[in-house]
Amino acid sequence: MEISCVHVWKEISNYIDGDLDPALRERMSAHFKSCAHCSAILDGTRNVVGLVADGKTFDLPRGFSERLKQRLAQNLPKH
Ligand SMILES: [Zn+2]
């Protein structure tokens, strides 16, 4: 049976953790091979998980989020 993209997204962190039953894992692997969208999400999620595991995401310079917010505000379309 074909697994849906939505189902894959729900289980993707368990897939990366290796915390799935083998049958589901098998179906997801097959899905990643045939679905470019989900395999891109898998790569992106793996990168995020890697950063968090290294503790780098918690080590942002002071004021970083404020500057980021300002930059985003500047880029918003003006009304
Ligand atoms: Zn998919």
N, CA, C, O and the ligand as a Tripos MOL2 file, in Angstrom:
@<TRIPOS>MOLECULE
protein
  317   315    80     0     0
PROTEIN
NO_CHARGES

@<TRIPOS>ATOM
      1 N           0.8400   -1.1940    0.0000 N.3       1 MET1
      2 CA          0.0000    0.0000    0.0000 C.3       1 MET1
      3 C           0.8810    1.2520    0.0000 C.2       1 MET1
      4 O           1.8630    1.3220    0.7380 O.2       1 MET1
      5 N           0.5350    2.2180   -0.8120 N.am      2 GLU2
      6 CA          1.2890    3.4690   -0.9310 C.3       2 GLU2
      7 C           1.0610    4.3400    0.3030 C.2       2 GLU2
      8 O          -0.0770    4.5310    0.7330 O.2       2 GLU2
      9 N           2.1320    4.8600    0.8600 N.am      3 ILE3
     10 CA          2.0260    5.7400    2.0270 C.3       3 ILE3
     11 C           1.8600    7.1780    1.5280 C.2       3 ILE3
     12 O           2.4440    7.5520    0.5110 O.2       3 ILE3
     13 N           1.0660    7.9840    2.2400 N.am      4 SER4
     14 CA          0.8250    9.3590    1.7910 C.3       4 SER4
     15 C           1.9090   10.3030    2.3030 C.2       4 SER4
     16 O           2.5760   10.0200    3.2990 O.2       4 SER4
     17 N           2.0780   11.4390    1.6030 N.am      5 CYS5
     18 CA          3.0660   12.4410    2.0150 C.3       5 CYS5
     19 C           2.7860   12.9110    3.4390 C.2       5 CYS5
     20 O           3.7110   13.0380    4.2410 O.2       5 CYS5
     21 N           1.5300   13.1670    3.7570 N.am      6 VAL6
     22 CA          1.1720   13.6740    5.0850 C.3       6 VAL6
     23 C           1.5920   12.6780    6.1610 C.2       6 VAL6
     24 O           2.1080   13.0620    7.2110 O.2       6 VAL6
     25 N           1.3720   11.4310    5.8940 N.am      7 HIS7
     26 CA          1.7700   10.3860    6.8380 C.3       7 HIS7
     27 C           3.2940   10.3770    7.0140 C.2       7 HIS7
     28 O           3.7980   10.2200    8.1260 O.2       7 HIS7
     29 N           4.0140   10.5450    5.9080 N.am      8 VAL8
     30 CA          5.4810   10.5990    5.9590 C.3       8 VAL8
     31 C           5.9450   11.7670    6.8320 C.2       8 VAL8
     32 O           6.8420   11.6050    7.6600 O.2       8 VAL8
     33 N           5.3270   12.9610    6.6470 N.am      9 TRP9
     34 CA          5.7480   14.1430    7.4130 C.3       9 TRP9
     35 C           5.5460   13.9310    8.9030 C.2       9 TRP9
     36 O           6.3660   14.3530    9.7180 O.2       9 TRP9
     37 N           4.4150   13.2530    9.2640 N.am     10 LYS10
     38 CA          4.1240   13.0110   10.6790 C.3      10 LYS10
     39 C           5.1720   12.1130   11.3280 C.2      10 LYS10
     40 O           5.4860   12.2560   12.5100 O.2      10 LYS10
     41 N           5.7090   11.1820   10.5320 N.am     11 GLU11
     42 CA          6.6030   10.1680   11.1000 C.3      11 GLU11
     43 C           8.0750   10.4830   10.8570 C.2      11 GLU11
     44 O           8.9500    9.7040   11.2360 O.2      11 GLU11
     45 N           8.3540   11.6430   10.2120 N.am     12 ILE12
     46 CA          9.7100   11.8710    9.7120 C.3      12 ILE12
     47 C          10.7490   11.9340   10.8430 C.2      12 ILE12
     48 O          11.8710   11.4590   10.6700 O.2      12 ILE12
     49 N          10.3930   12.5100   11.9890 N.am     13 SER13
     50 CA         11.3850   12.5740   13.0710 C.3      13 SER13
     51 C          11.6300   11.1830   13.6530 C.2      13 SER13
     52 O          12.7540   10.8620   14.0410 O.2      13 SER13
     53 N          10.5900   10.3640   13.7150 N.am     14 ASN14
     54 CA         10.7730    8.9770   14.1650 C.3      14 ASN14
     55 C          11.6330    8.1950   13.1690 C.2      14 ASN14
     56 O          12.4370    7.3420   13.5450 O.2      14 ASN14
     57 N          11.4390    8.5130   11.8950 N.am     15 TYR15
     58 CA         12.2350    7.8510   10.8530 C.3      15 TYR15
     59 C          13.7190    8.1680   11.0510 C.2      15 TYR15
     60 O          14.5650    7.2760   10.9860 O.2      15 TYR15
     61 N          14.0240    9.4340   11.2900 N.am     16 ILE16
     62 CA         15.4220    9.8480   11.4890 C.3      16 ILE16
     63 C          15.9930    9.2260   12.7620 C.2      16 ILE16
     64 O          17.1570    8.8280   12.8050 O.2      16 ILE16
     65 N          15.1560    9.1500   13.7950 N.am     17 ASP17
     66 CA         15.6050    8.5340   15.0540 C.3      17 ASP17
     67 C          15.7160    7.0180   14.9560 C.2      17 ASP17
     68 O          16.2610    6.3820   15.8590 O.2      17 ASP17
     69 N          15.2110    6.4320   13.8780 N.am     18 GLY18
     70 CA         15.2100    4.9710   13.7590 C.3      18 GLY18
     71 C          14.1940    4.3380   14.6930 C.2      18 GLY18
     72 O          14.3460    3.1910   15.1160 O.2      18 GLY18
     73 N          13.1500    5.1070   15.0100 N.am     19 ASP19
     74 CA         12.1820    4.6980   16.0110 C.3      19 ASP19
     75 C          10.8560    4.2770   15.3670 C.2      19 ASP19
     76 O           9.7870    4.7240   15.7850 O.2      19 ASP19
     77 N          10.9330    3.4310   14.3640 N.am     20 LEU20
     78 CA          9.7380    3.0000   13.6360 C.3      20 LEU20
     79 C           9.7410    1.4950   13.4920 C.2      20 LEU20
     80 O          10.7930    0.8560   13.5340 O.2      20 LEU20
     81 N           8.5330    0.9230   13.3190 N.am     21 ASP21
     82 CA          8.5630   -0.5220   13.0440 C.3      21 ASP21
     83 C           9.0290   -0.7460   11.6120 C.2      21 ASP21
     84 O           8.7770    0.0700   10.7260 O.2      21 ASP21
     85 N           9.7160   -1.8730   11.4030 N.am     22 PRO22
     86 CA         10.4230   -2.0990   10.1280 C.3      22 PRO22
     87 C           9.5240   -1.9950    8.9050 C.2      22 PRO22
     88 O           9.9710   -1.5470    7.8490 O.2      22 PRO22
     89 N           8.2610   -2.4010    9.0290 N.am     23 ALA23
     90 CA          7.3580   -2.3570    7.8720 C.3      23 ALA23
     91 C           7.0950   -0.9170    7.4520 C.2      23 ALA23
     92 O           7.1190   -0.5950    6.2640 O.2      23 ALA23
     93 N           6.8440   -0.0490    8.4340 N.am     24 LEU24
     94 CA          6.5890    1.3650    8.1390 C.3      24 LEU24
     95 C           7.8540    2.0320    7.5910 C.2      24 LEU24
     96 O           7.8000    2.8080    6.6370 O.2      24 LEU24
     97 N           8.9890    1.7140    8.2130 N.am     25 ARG25
     98 CA         10.2680    2.2450    7.7760 C.3      25 ARG25
     99 C          10.5270    1.9150    6.3040 C.2      25 ARG25
    100 O          10.9780    2.7570    5.5260 O.2      25 ARG25
    101 N          10.2300    0.6790    5.9530 N.am     26 GLU26
    102 CA         10.3880    0.1980    4.5800 C.3      26 GLU26
    103 C           9.5130    1.0030    3.6110 C.2      26 GLU26
    104 O           9.9650    1.4040    2.5380 O.2      26 GLU26
    105 N           8.2680    1.2300    4.0000 N.am     27 ARG27
    106 CA          7.3460    1.9810    3.1420 C.3      27 ARG27
    107 C           7.8110    3.4290    2.9940 C.2      27 ARG27
    108 O           7.6990    4.0170    1.9180 O.2      27 ARG27
    109 N           8.3350    4.0010    4.0860 N.am     28 MET28
    110 CA          8.8210    5.3730    3.9910 C.3      28 MET28
    111 C          10.0620    5.4690    3.1060 C.2      28 MET28
    112 O          10.1760    6.4010    2.3100 O.2      28 MET28
    113 N          10.9850    4.5280    3.2300 N.am     29 SER29
    114 CA         12.1720    4.5350    2.3610 C.3      29 SER29
    115 C          11.7620    4.5020    0.8990 C.2      29 SER29
    116 O          12.3140    5.2280    0.0720 O.2      29 SER29
    117 N          10.7940    3.6580    0.5900 N.am     30 ALA30
    118 CA         10.3160    3.5590   -0.7890 C.3      30 ALA30
    119 C           9.7040    4.8830   -1.2320 C.2      30 ALA30
    120 O           9.8790    5.3130   -2.3730 O.2      30 ALA30
    121 N           8.9880    5.5190   -0.3150 N.am     31 HIS31
    122 CA          8.3610    6.7990   -0.6410 C.3      31 HIS31
    123 C           9.4200    7.8720   -0.9160 C.2      31 HIS31
    124 O           9.2840    8.6420   -1.8670 O.2      31 HIS31
    125 N          10.4620    7.9270   -0.1010 N.am     32 PHE32
    126 CA         11.5100    8.9370   -0.3060 C.3      32 PHE32
    127 C          12.1730    8.7810   -1.6690 C.2      32 PHE32
    128 O          12.5800    9.7670   -2.2830 O.2      32 PHE32
    129 N          12.2780    7.5510   -2.1360 N.am     33 LYS33
    130 CA         12.9000    7.3230   -3.4460 C.3      33 LYS33
    131 C          12.0240    7.8210   -4.5770 C.2      33 LYS33
    132 O          12.5260    8.2490   -5.6160 O.2      33 LYS33
    133 N          10.7050    7.7680   -4.3780 N.am     34 SER34
    134 CA          9.8140    8.1150   -5.4850 C.3      34 SER34
    135 C           9.2400    9.5220   -5.3560 C.2      34 SER34
    136 O           8.6110   10.0150   -6.2920 O.2      34 SER34
    137 N           9.4470   10.1850   -4.2040 N.am     35 CYS35
    138 CA          8.8420   11.4950   -3.9810 C.3      35 CYS35
    139 C           9.9320   12.5240   -3.6760 C.2      35 CYS35
    140 O          10.4920   12.5330   -2.5800 O.2      35 CYS35
    141 N          10.2330   13.4000   -4.6580 N.am     36 ALA36
    142 CA         11.3000   14.3930   -4.5150 C.3      36 ALA36
    143 C          10.9840   15.3670   -3.3810 C.2      36 ALA36
    144 O          11.8800   15.8030   -2.6580 O.2      36 ALA36
    145 N           9.7100   15.7000   -3.2340 N.am     37 HIS37
    146 CA          9.2750   16.6310   -2.2070 C.3      37 HIS37
    147 C           9.6330   16.0970   -0.8140 C.2      37 HIS37
    148 O          10.2620   16.7970   -0.0210 O.2      37 HIS37
    149 N           9.2390   14.8840   -0.5280 N.am     38 CYS38
    150 CA          9.4900   14.3070    0.8000 C.3      38 CYS38
    151 C          10.9790   14.0560    1.0280 C.2      38 CYS38
    152 O          11.4480   14.1750    2.1600 O.2      38 CYS38
    153 N          11.7290   13.7140   -0.0110 N.am     39 SER39
    154 CA         13.1590   13.4870    0.2200 C.3      39 SER39
    155 C          13.8610   14.8160    0.4970 C.2      39 SER39
    156 O          14.8500   14.8410    1.2300 O.2      39 SER39
    157 N          13.3680   15.9320   -0.0770 N.am     40 ALA40
    158 CA         13.9180   17.2530    0.2510 C.3      40 ALA40
    159 C          13.6210   17.5980    1.7120 C.2      40 ALA40
    160 O          14.4780   18.1340    2.4150 O.2      40 ALA40
    161 N          12.4150   17.2920    2.1600 N.am     41 ILE41
    162 CA         12.0450   17.5410    3.5550 C.3      41 ILE41
    163 C          12.9020   16.6870    4.4870 C.2      41 ILE41
    164 O          13.3190   17.1420    5.5520 O.2      41 ILE41
    165 N          13.1580   15.4630    4.0810 N.am     42 LEU42
    166 CA         14.0110   14.5740    4.8890 C.3      42 LEU42
    167 C          15.4070   15.1800    5.0580 C.2      42 LEU42
    168 O          15.9480   15.1970    6.1640 O.2      42 LEU42
    169 N          15.9870   15.6760    3.9630 N.am     43 ASP43
    170 CA         17.3110   16.3070    4.0310 C.3      43 ASP43
    171 C          17.2890   17.5260    4.9470 C.2      43 ASP43
    172 O          18.1700   17.6900    5.7910 O.2      43 ASP43
    173 N          16.2700   18.3890    4.7770 N.am     44 GLY44
    174 CA         16.1590   19.5870    5.5850 C.3      44 GLY44
    175 C          15.9970   19.2600    7.0560 C.2      44 GLY44
    176 O          16.6280   19.8840    7.9100 O.2      44 GLY44
    177 N          15.1600   18.2890    7.3540 N.am     45 THR45
    178 CA         14.9140   17.9080    8.7450 C.3      45 THR45
    179 C          16.1750   17.3250    9.3670 C.2      45 THR45
    180 O          16.4770   17.5870   10.5310 O.2      45 THR45
    181 N          16.9110   16.5340    8.5890 N.am     46 ARG46
    182 CA         18.1680   15.9740    9.0890 C.3      46 ARG46
    183 C          19.1510   17.0720    9.4620 C.2      46 ARG46
    184 O          19.8350   16.9740   10.4810 O.2      46 ARG46
    185 N          19.2280   18.1290    8.6370 N.am     47 ASN47
    186 CA         20.1280   19.2510    8.9260 C.3      47 ASN47
    187 C          19.7390   19.9350   10.2310 C.2      47 ASN47
    188 O          20.5970   20.2480   11.0560 O.2      47 ASN47
    189 N          18.4420   20.1660   10.4130 N.am     48 VAL48
    190 CA         17.9620   20.8130   11.6290 C.3      48 VAL48
    191 C          18.2920   19.9500   12.8360 C.2      48 VAL48
    192 O          18.7940   20.4510   13.8420 O.2      48 VAL48
    193 N          18.0160   18.6720   12.7390 N.am     49 VAL49
    194 CA         18.3000   17.7520   13.8380 C.3      49 VAL49
    195 C          19.7940   17.7640   14.1600 C.2      49 VAL49
    196 O          20.1750   17.7370   15.3300 O.2      49 VAL49
    197 N          20.6450   17.8050   13.1230 N.am     50 GLY50
    198 CA         22.0810   17.8420   13.3320 C.3      50 GLY50
    199 C          22.5270   19.0870   14.0700 C.2      50 GLY50
    200 O          23.3720   19.0170   14.9630 O.2      50 GLY50
    201 N          21.9540   20.2410   13.6950 N.am     51 LEU51
    202 CA         22.3040   21.4950   14.3560 C.3      51 LEU51
    203 C          21.9190   21.4660   15.8330 C.2      51 LEU51
    204 O          22.7020   21.8520   16.7010 O.2      51 LEU51
    205 N          20.7140   21.0070   16.0970 N.am     52 VAL52
    206 CA         20.2410   20.9510   17.4780 C.3      52 VAL52
    207 C          21.1250   20.0050   18.2870 C.2      52 VAL52
    208 O          21.4570   20.2860   19.4390 O.2      52 VAL52
    209 N          21.4950   18.9070   17.6890 N.am     53 ALA53
    210 CA         22.3270   17.9370   18.3990 C.3      53 ALA53
    211 C          23.6950   18.5260   18.7490 C.2      53 ALA53
    212 O          24.2750   18.1760   19.7760 O.2      53 ALA53
    213 N          24.2120   19.4190   17.8990 N.am     54 ASP54
    214 CA         25.4970   20.0630   18.1690 C.3      54 ASP54
    215 C          25.3730   21.2280   19.1480 C.2      54 ASP54
    216 O          26.3850   21.7790   19.5800 O.2      54 ASP54
    217 N          24.1520   21.6060   19.5010 N.am     55 GLY55
    218 CA         23.9310   22.7270   20.4050 C.3      55 GLY55
    219 C          24.1260   24.0740   19.7390 C.2      55 GLY55
    220 O          24.0910   25.1000   20.4180 O.2      55 GLY55
    221 N          24.3320   24.1010   18.4210 N.am     56 LYS56
    222 CA         24.6380   25.3610   17.7470 C.3      56 LYS56
    223 C          23.4380   26.2980   17.6870 C.2      56 LYS56
    224 O          23.5980   27.5180   17.7210 O.2      56 LYS56
    225 N          22.2520   25.7380   17.5980 N.am     57 THR57
    226 CA         21.0720   26.5930   17.4690 C.3      57 THR57
    227 C          20.8210   27.3940   18.7410 C.2      57 THR57
    228 O          20.0940   28.3870   18.6990 O.2      57 THR57
    229 N          21.4030   26.9880   19.8750 N.am     58 PHE58
    230 CA         21.1660   27.7040   21.1300 C.3      58 PHE58
    231 C          22.2560   28.7260   21.4000 C.2      58 PHE58
    232 O          22.2580   29.3880   22.4370 O.2      58 PHE58
    233 N          23.1760   28.8490   20.4610 N.am     59 ASP59
    234 CA         24.3540   29.6680   20.6900 C.3      59 ASP59
    235 C          24.3950   30.8820   19.7620 C.2      59 ASP59
    236 O          25.4650   31.2810   19.3020 O.2      59 ASP59
    237 N          23.2390   31.4620   19.4920 N.am     60 LEU60
    238 CA         23.1960   32.6000   18.5840 C.3      60 LEU60
    239 C          23.7330   33.8460   19.2740 C.2      60 LEU60
    240 O          23.5500   34.0100   20.4800 O.2      60 LEU60
    241 N          24.3920   34.7250   18.5280 N.am     61 PRO61
    242 CA         24.9150   35.9490   19.1330 C.3      61 PRO61
    243 C          23.7930   36.7980   19.7220 C.2      61 PRO61
    244 O          22.6620   36.7830   19.2370 O.2      61 PRO61
    245 N          24.1260   37.5350   20.7700 N.am     62 ARG62
    246 CA         23.1690   38.4290   21.4060 C.3      62 ARG62
    247 C          22.6100   39.4310   20.3930 C.2      62 ARG62
    248 O          23.3550   40.0100   19.6020 O.2      62 ARG62
    249 N          21.3010   39.6260   20.4280 N.am     63 GLY63
    250 CA         20.6870   40.5760   19.5010 C.3      63 GLY63
    251 C          20.3810   39.9770   18.1260 C.2      63 GLY63
    252 O          19.8030   40.6370   17.2640 O.2      63 GLY63
    253 N          20.7710   38.7450   17.9420 N.am     64 PHE64
    254 CA         20.5730   38.1460   16.6280 C.3      64 PHE64
    255 C          19.1050   38.1250   16.2150 C.2      64 PHE64
    256 O          18.7650   38.5160   15.0980 O.2      64 PHE64
    257 N          18.2380   37.6700   17.1130 N.am     65 SER65
    258 CA         16.8330   37.5480   16.7340 C.3      65 SER65
    259 C          16.2000   38.9190   16.5150 C.2      65 SER65
    260 O          15.3230   39.0690   15.6650 O.2      65 SER65
    261 N          16.6460   39.9330   17.2850 N.am     66 GLU66
    262 CA         16.1410   41.2920   17.0610 C.3      66 GLU66
    263 C          16.5230   41.7870   15.6700 C.2      66 GLU66
    264 O          15.6800   42.3110   14.9410 O.2      66 GLU66
    265 N          17.7800   41.6240   15.3070 N.am     67 ARG67
    266 CA         18.2370   42.0570   13.9730 C.3      67 ARG67
    267 C          17.5060   41.2960   12.8740 C.2      67 ARG67
    268 O          17.1470   41.8540   11.8380 O.2      67 ARG67
    269 N          17.2940   40.0000   13.1290 N.am     68 LEU68
    270 CA         16.5840   39.1970   12.1320 C.3      68 LEU68
    271 C          15.1610   39.7290   11.9400 C.2      68 LEU68
    272 O          14.6770   39.8500   10.8140 O.2      68 LEU68
    273 N          14.5040   40.0410   13.0530 N.am     69 LYS69
    274 CA         13.1380   40.5660   12.9840 C.3      69 LYS69
    275 C          13.1080   41.8780   12.2110 C.2      69 LYS69
    276 O          12.2270   42.0980   11.3800 O.2      69 LYS69
    277 N          14.0940   42.7630   12.4940 N.am     70 GLN70
    278 CA         14.1370   44.0430   11.7920 C.3      70 GLN70
    279 C          14.3290   43.8420   10.2960 C.2      70 GLN70
    280 O          13.6980   44.5050    9.4730 O.2      70 GLN70
    281 N          15.2150   42.9120    9.9670 N.am     71 ARG71
    282 CA         15.4830   42.6830    8.5500 C.3      71 ARG71
    283 C          14.2390   42.1430    7.8520 C.2      71 ARG71
    284 O          13.9190   42.5380    6.7310 O.2      71 ARG71
    285 N          13.5400   41.2270    8.5400 N.am     72 LEU72
    286 CA         12.3130   40.6890    7.9600 C.3      72 LEU72
    287 C          11.2830   41.7980    7.7760 C.2      72 LEU72
    288 O          10.5860   41.8440    6.7630 O.2      72 LEU72
    289 N          11.1880   42.6980    8.7700 N.am     73 ALA73
    290 CA         10.2220   43.8040    8.6950 C.3      73 ALA73
    291 C          10.5340   44.7020    7.5090 C.2      73 ALA73
    292 O           9.6300   45.1730    6.8200 O.2      73 ALA73
    293 N          11.8580   44.9430    7.2690 N.am     74 GLN74
    294 CA         12.2440   45.7860    6.1390 C.3      74 GLN74
    295 C          11.8720   45.1550    4.8030 C.2      74 GLN74
    296 O          11.5780   45.8450    3.8270 O.2      74 GLN74
    297 N          11.8920   43.8430    4.7890 N.am     75 ASN75
    298 CA         11.6180   43.1530    3.5330 C.3      75 ASN75
    299 C          10.1350   42.9390    3.2620 C.2      75 ASN75
    300 O           9.7480   42.5060    2.1770 O.2      75 ASN75
    301 N           9.3150   43.2460    4.2530 N.am     76 LEU76
    302 CA          7.8840   43.0800    4.0330 C.3      76 LEU76
    303 C           7.3910   44.1120    3.0220 C.2      76 LEU76
    304 O           7.8720   45.2450    3.0080 O.2      76 LEU76
    305 N           6.4510   43.7320    2.1900 N.am     77 PRO77
    306 CA          5.8950   44.6970    1.2260 C.3      77 PRO77
    307 C           5.2400   45.8560    1.9620 C.2      77 PRO77
    308 O           4.5320   45.6490    2.9480 O.2      77 PRO77
    309 N           5.4750   47.0780    1.4860 N.am     78 LYS78
    310 CA          4.9010   48.2600    2.1210 C.3      78 LYS78
    311 C           3.4680   48.4590    1.6540 C.2      78 LYS78
    312 O           3.1460   48.2660    0.4820 O.2      78 LYS78
    313 N           2.6110   48.8500    2.6000 N.am     79 HIS79
    314 CA          1.2200   49.0500    2.2270 C.3      79 HIS79
    315 C           0.9460   50.5060    1.8860 C.2      79 HIS79
    316 O          -0.1840   50.8590    1.5470 O.2      79 HIS79
    317 ZN          5.8200   12.4650   -0.5520 Zn       80 ZN80
@<TRIPOS>BOND
     1     1     2 1
     2     2     3 1
     3     3     4 2
     4     3     5 am
     5     5     6 1
     6     6     7 1
     7     7     8 2
     8     7     9 am
     9     9    10 1
    10    10    11 1
    11    11    12 2
    12    11    13 am
    13    13    14 1
    14    14    15 1
    15    15    16 2
    16    15    17 am
    17    17    18 1
    18    18    19 1
    19    19    20 2
    20    19    21 am
    21    21    22 1
    22    22    23 1
    23    23    24 2
    24    23    25 am
    25    25    26 1
    26    26    27 1
    27    27    28 2
    28    27    29 am
    29    29    30 1
    30    30    31 1
    31    31    32 2
    32    31    33 am
    33    33    34 1
    34    34    35 1
    35    35    36 2
    36    35    37 am
    37    37    38 1
    38    38    39 1
    39    39    40 2
    40    39    41 am
    41    41    42 1
    42    42    43 1
    43    43    44 2
    44    43    45 am
    45    45    46 1
    46    46    47 1
    47    47    48 2
    48    47    49 am
    49    49    50 1
    50    50    51 1
    51    51    52 2
    52    51    53 am
    53    53    54 1
    54    54    55 1
    55    55    56 2
    56    55    57 am
    57    57    58 1
    58    58    59 1
    59    59    60 2
    60    59    61 am
    61    61    62 1
    62    62    63 1
    63    63    64 2
    64    63    65 am
    65    65    66 1
    66    66    67 1
    67    67    68 2
    68    67    69 am
    69    69    70 1
    70    70    71 1
    71    71    72 2
    72    71    73 am
    73    73    74 1
    74    74    75 1
    75    75    76 2
    76    75    77 am
    77    77    78 1
    78    78    79 1
    79    79    80 2
    80    79    81 am
    81    81    82 1
    82    82    83 1
    83    83    84 2
    84    83    85 am
    85    85    86 1
    86    86    87 1
    87    87    88 2
    88    87    89 am
    89    89    90 1
    90    90    91 1
    91    91    92 2
    92    91    93 am
    93    93    94 1
    94    94    95 1
    95    95    96 2
    96    95    97 am
    97    97    98 1
    98    98    99 1
    99    99   100 2
   100    99   101 am
   101   101   102 1
   102   102   103 1
   103   103   104 2
   104   103   105 am
   105   105   106 1
   106   106   107 1
   107   107   108 2
   108   107   109 am
   109   109   110 1
   110   110   111 1
   111   111   112 2
   112   111   113 am
   113   113   114 1
   114   114   115 1
   115   115   116 2
   116   115   117 am
   117   117   118 1
   118   118   119 1
   119   119   120 2
   120   119   121 am
   121   121   122 1
   122   122   123 1
   123   123   124 2
   124   123   125 am
   125   125   126 1
   126   126   127 1
   127   127   128 2
   128   127   129 am
   129   129   130 1
   130   130   131 1
   131   131   132 2
   132   131   133 am
   133   133   134 1
   134   134   135 1
   135   135   136 2
   136   135   137 am
   137   137   138 1
   138   138   139 1
   139   139   140 2
   140   139   141 am
   141   141   142 1
   142   142   143 1
   143   143   144 2
   144   143   145 am
   145   145   146 1
   146   146   147 1
   147   147   148 2
   148   147   149 am
   149   149   150 1
   150   150   151 1
   151   151   152 2
   152   151   153 am
   153   153   154 1
   154   154   155 1
   155   155   156 2
   156   155   157 am
   157   157   158 1
   158   158   159 1
   159   159   160 2
   160   159   161 am
   161   161   162 1
   162   162   163 1
   163   163   164 2
   164   163   165 am
   165   165   166 1
   166   166   167 1
   167   167   168 2
   168   167   169 am
   169   169   170 1
   170   170   171 1
   171   171   172 2
   172   171   173 am
   173   173   174 1
   174   174   175 1
   175   175   176 2
   176   175   177 am
   177   177   178 1
   178   178   179 1
   179   179   180 2
   180   179   181 am
   181   181   182 1
   182   182   183 1
   183   183   184 2
   184   183   185 am
   185   185   186 1
   186   186   187 1
   187   187   188 2
   188   187   189 am
   189   189   190 1
   190   190   191 1
   191   191   192 2
   192   191   193 am
   193   193   194 1
   194   194   195 1
   195   195   196 2
   196   195   197 am
   197   197   198 1
   198   198   199 1
   199   199   200 2
   200   199   201 am
   201   201   202 1
   202   202   203 1
   203   203   204 2
   204   203   205 am
   205   205   206 1
   206   206   207 1
   207   207   208 2
   208   207   209 am
   209   209   210 1
   210   210   211 1
   211   211   212 2
   212   211   213 am
   213   213   214 1
   214   214   215 1
   215   215   216 2
   216   215   217 am
   217   217   218 1
   218   218   219 1
   219   219   220 2
   220   219   221 am
   221   221   222 1
   222   222   223 1
   223   223   224 2
   224   223   225 am
   225   225   226 1
   226   226   227 1
   227   227   228 2
   228   227   229 am
   229   229   230 1
   230   230   231 1
   231   231   232 2
   232   231   233 am
   233   233   234 1
   234   234   235 1
   235   235   236 2
   236   235   237 am
   237   237   238 1
   238   238   239 1
   239   239   240 2
   240   239   241 am
   241   241   242 1
   242   242   243 1
   243   243   244 2
   244   243   245 am
   245   245   246 1
   246   246   247 1
   247   247   248 2
   248   247   249 am
   249   249   250 1
   250   250   251 1
   251   251   252 2
   252   251   253 am
   253   253   254 1
   254   254   255 1
   255   255   256 2
   256   255   257 am
   257   257   258 1
   258   258   259 1
   259   259   260 2
   260   259   261 am
   261   261   262 1
   262   262   263 1
   263   263   264 2
   264   263   265 am
   265   265   266 1
   266   266   267 1
   267   267   268 2
   268   267   269 am
   269   269   270 1
   270   270   271 1
   271   271   272 2
   272   271   273 am
   273   273   274 1
   274   274   275 1
   275   275   276 2
   276   275   277 am
   277   277   278 1
   278   278   279 1
   279   279   280 2
   280   279   281 am
   281   281   282 1
   282   282   283 1
   283   283   284 2
   284   283   285 am
   285   285   286 1
   286   286   287 1
   287   287   288 2
   288   287   289 am
   289   289   290 1
   290   290   291 1
   291   291   292 2
   292   291   293 am
   293   293   294 1
   294   294   295 1
   295   295   296 2
   296   295   297 am
   297   297   298 1
   298   298   299 1
   299   299   300 2
   300   299   301 am
   301   301   302 1
   302   302   303 1
   303   303   304 2
   304   303   305 am
   305   305   306 1
   306   306   307 1
   307   307   308 2
   308   307   309 am
   309   309   310 1
   310   310   311 1
   311   311   312 2
   312   311   313 am
   313   313   314 1
   314   314   315 1
   315   315   316 2
@<TRIPOS>SUBSTRUCTURE
     1 MET1         2 RESIDUE 1 A MET
     2 GLU2         6 RESIDUE 1 A GLU
     3 ILE3        10 RESIDUE 1 A ILE
     4 SER4        14 RESIDUE 1 A SER
     5 CYS5        18 RESIDUE 1 A CYS
     6 VAL6        22 RESIDUE 1 A VAL
     7 HIS7        26 RESIDUE 1 A HIS
     8 VAL8        30 RESIDUE 1 A VAL
     9 TRP9        34 RESIDUE 1 A TRP
    10 LYS10       38 RESIDUE 1 A LYS
    11 GLU11       42 RESIDUE 1 A GLU
    12 ILE12       46 RESIDUE 1 A ILE
    13 SER13       50 RESIDUE 1 A SER
    14 ASN14       54 RESIDUE 1 A ASN
    15 TYR15       58 RESIDUE 1 A TYR
    16 ILE16       62 RESIDUE 1 A ILE
    17 ASP17       66 RESIDUE 1 A ASP
    18 GLY18       70 RESIDUE 1 A GLY
    19 ASP19       74 RESIDUE 1 A ASP
    20 LEU20       78 RESIDUE 1 A LEU
    21 ASP21       82 RESIDUE 1 A ASP
    22 PRO22       86 RESIDUE 1 A PRO
    23 ALA23       90 RESIDUE 1 A ALA
    24 LEU24       94 RESIDUE 1 A LEU
    25 ARG25       98 RESIDUE 1 A ARG
    26 GLU26      102 RESIDUE 1 A GLU
    27 ARG27      106 RESIDUE 1 A ARG
    28 MET28      110 RESIDUE 1 A MET
    29 SER29      114 RESIDUE 1 A SER
    30 ALA30      118 RESIDUE 1 A ALA
    31 HIS31      122 RESIDUE 1 A HIS
    32 PHE32      126 RESIDUE 1 A PHE
    33 LYS33      130 RESIDUE 1 A LYS
    34 SER34      134 RESIDUE 1 A SER
    35 CYS35      138 RESIDUE 1 A CYS
    36 ALA36      142 RESIDUE 1 A ALA
    37 HIS37      146 RESIDUE 1 A HIS
    38 CYS38      150 RESIDUE 1 A CYS
    39 SER39      154 RESIDUE 1 A SER
    40 ALA40      158 RESIDUE 1 A ALA
    41 ILE41      162 RESIDUE 1 A ILE
    42 LEU42      166 RESIDUE 1 A LEU
    43 ASP43      170 RESIDUE 1 A ASP
    44 GLY44      174 RESIDUE 1 A GLY
    45 THR45      178 RESIDUE 1 A THR
    46 ARG46      182 RESIDUE 1 A ARG
    47 ASN47      186 RESIDUE 1 A ASN
    48 VAL48      190 RESIDUE 1 A VAL
    49 VAL49      194 RESIDUE 1 A VAL
    50 GLY50      198 RESIDUE 1 A GLY
    51 LEU51      202 RESIDUE 1 A LEU
    52 VAL52      206 RESIDUE 1 A VAL
    53 ALA53      210 RESIDUE 1 A ALA
    54 ASP54      214 RESIDUE 1 A ASP
    55 GLY55      218 RESIDUE 1 A GLY
    56 LYS56      222 RESIDUE 1 A LYS
    57 THR57      226 RESIDUE 1 A THR
    58 PHE58      230 RESIDUE 1 A PHE
    59 ASP59      234 RESIDUE 1 A ASP
    60 LEU60      238 RESIDUE 1 A LEU
    61 PRO61      242 RESIDUE 1 A PRO
    62 ARG62      246 RESIDUE 1 A ARG
    63 GLY63      250 RESIDUE 1 A GLY
    64 PHE64      254 RESIDUE 1 A PHE
    65 SER65      258 RESIDUE 1 A SER
    66 GLU66      262 RESIDUE 1 A GLU
    67 ARG67      266 RESIDUE 1 A ARG
    68 LEU68      270 RESIDUE 1 A LEU
    69 LYS69      274 RESIDUE 1 A LYS
    70 GLN70      278 RESIDUE 1 A GLN
    71 ARG71      282 RESIDUE 1 A ARG
    72 LEU72      286 RESIDUE 1 A LEU
    73 ALA73      290 RESIDUE 1 A ALA
    74 GLN74      294 RESIDUE 1 A GLN
    75 ASN75      298 RESIDUE 1 A ASN
    76 LEU76      302 RESIDUE 1 A LEU
    77 PRO77      306 RESIDUE 1 A PRO
    78 LYS78      310 RESIDUE 1 A LYS
    79 HIS79      314 RESIDUE 1 A HIS
    80 ZN80       317 GROUP 0 **** ****
